[in-house]
Amino acid sequence: MTTRIDTRFAELKAEGRAAFVTFVMAGDPDPATALEIVKALPKAGADIIEIGMPFTDPMADGPSIQAAGLRALQAGMTLKKTLQLVRDFRSSDNKTPIVLMGYYNPIYIYGVDKFLLDAKAAGVDGLIIVDLPPEEDAELCLPAIKAGLNFIRLATPTTDDKRLPAVLANTSGFVYYVSVTGITGSASADSSVVSTAVARIKRHTKLPVCVGFGIRTPEAAHDIARHANGAVVGTALIDALKGSLDSDGKATARTVSAVADLAAALAQGVHGAKQAAE
């Protein structure tokens, strides 16, 4: 099985550059604007797009992403509408990999088998489910792999060499390394520390390693991209979106471009980084 994610990383490896991975929240600030934002990201330089599934109790998310999820829920976003967003995106883009990121509860309520069937049909390529550890692989990970989706696992600064093999066992697509101990947007990534961590993970796997949490500027993205196979940016893009909203929290004529312009600057940072020899 070769997914869009596998294909994209093979292309990037041939080009000798890292992936720029963006995170935005489905339905933020409203479903129509969210779709326009997602459509604008590949043109801005995004290689892979992570789309958050809004949830009321997001334990790993900082204030910015929590607020984005609440805006989306208040605008009527659901998991079914999130899959429709992907389907609508796929009508004009069949190449950019899409990863859904979030928590297990909405999927459990939706029904695992139905969700995987609908997600695959919509054009989803992978899943990052923050609150499902390897011990629960039978719940979603193994069925997702069987359905043809990549199941992408998080590794963190506290994931030691003893724990890492379990984390990597059924991981595919790429490994998401969380560069800080804490929630999203809470601290800045230290490229020297990240370099050592990525090297350690790569001793255990041949999968690409992407780094997220704590990357907010083109300079920081550039530094991380020198050491990792990809840099993930979410909070900074969501903060740019929030800054474009009107006093009632509604989208304005600047909202899509606010996100796309920052994404383009970040993409330049990532794509300008020469990959360290592996």
C-alpha positions, 0 to 999 in steps of 0.5 A: 500500500502506497498512500499520498503521504508515502508518495509525497515524502518520496518526492521530497526526498528526491528533491532533498528538502523537508515537508512543510506541514500545516495544521488548521481546524475544520470549520474555523471560523465557519465551514465555508471559510475553512474550506477556502483556507484549506484550498489555499494552503497547497498554493502557499507551499503546504506539502501536507495538510493536517485538519483538526477535528473539533472536540470539546475537551482537547487535552493536548491543545493550547488556548489558540487551538482550543479556541479554534475548535470552539469557534468551529463547533459554535459554527455548527461543525461536526465530524460528518461535515469535516469529512465533507470538507475533505471531499470538497477539497478533493474535487480540485486537489487529488495529490496533497495528503490530508491527515485528520488530527484529534481525539477518539471520542468523536470517532467512537460516537460516529462508529469506527467502521463507518468512520474509516469507510467514509474517511477513505471515500472522502480522500483522507490519507492518515490519522493522528489520534492524540489520546489512543496509546499503542495499547489500544491499537485494536480500537482504531489503529489496526482497523485504519491500517486495514482500511488503507489509511496511515496511522501516525503516532506522536513521540515526545521528549519523554518517550524513551528508548524503552517505550519508542518501539511500542510507539513505532510498532504500527506507525506509518506515513511519518512519525510526529515528534512533539518538540516540547513537553506540554500543550501546543503553542506553549513554548518554542522548539529548540533546534539543537535539542530537536536534532538529537531527538530526531536522530534518536528516533531515526535509529529505531525507524526508517519513517520520516520524522516531522516536528511540531509544537513550538514552531511559529516563525519562518526562521524557526521552521527553517532551523527545524527543517534542517534536522527533520523530514518536516516542520509542522505549524498550527498555532501560528496559522490559527493566531493569524486567522484569529487576528483577521476576524471581526469584533464578533469573531466572524470571517472578514475579507482578510481571513483566507489571505492572512493564513495563506500569506503566513503559510507562504512565508513559513513554506519559504523557511522550510523549503530553503533549508538544506536537509542534513545528510541521513 
